Amino acid sequence: MPGFEISRLTDAERPTGVWAAALLHALARDEAAGRRRPRLTEPKLDTWTRFRGRLSSIDLVALLFEDAAVLHRVPFDPGSVSGALRPDRLPETVTDGWLGAIGSLALGTTGADYILEQAKLLDRPTRMARSDLHVVKPHQKALELPGTGGQLAHHPKAGKCDSHHPRPAR
């Protein structure tokens, strides 16, 4: 991913590094879109620089993830995703580099391009074209779940069908 150098991470650090890089990019996009207060995208990280004391860039990453986990436990709480993810084990030089590179990221790219980039970083299939997503019909109810990248969970409503009242056989 441009701006987030992960190639120098050891095999033990790589899963945490990929996860943290993907989430930092997501948080920076949210800030650039105005959905979050600027912290990562704040010029020169002014607030963090003023108040950090003896805390490191690793601590900033951990604090940002902890704050985001209040609303979205998955994917921001490492214990919810995998017990092996430990941001505190990343080298400080890596997180310093990432925080310095935030300003060079293209945070205004289209959603489809962003999803493709994240899928490649996370080594996931990239067949997530929008045309492949379910099209919600007027008689269906849909809920967009946080952290799903815009994918929809849908539940077609046909009469009064639910798990306790199975649909009659045809």
Summary of the structure (lengths in Angstrom):
residues: 170
radius of gyration: 19.4
end to end distance: 51.5
largest distance: 69.2
contacts: 399
relative contact order: 0.15
helix: 46%
strand: 6%
